[in-house]
Amino acid sequence: MDNFYARTNGFVSEMVRACQGSTGAQQTISLLIGQIMRDEATKPLGMSLMQIVVGERDRDLLTNNLEGEPLLLINRILDELEASPFKGQLY
């Protein structure tokens, strides 16, 4: 699990920044989500990430089709957003 957190720290931070309105982070995340969406195996993760960026925070909805590390990643992003001082939605 420690390796998972180490591997995802940068991405989670960038997702939080994108959700807080950082234009640079939004551009970076959009490119990464586009790459994730190209593969049918990772498309459900990409869909959840895209929904988070546009303001969705319903954990059940976002994790419905996920398991393993994608599920952990979405939960971690949502936990970080909940802990973030910025609670507004981007759109």
Beta strands, then each sheet from edge to edge (+ up, - down):
end
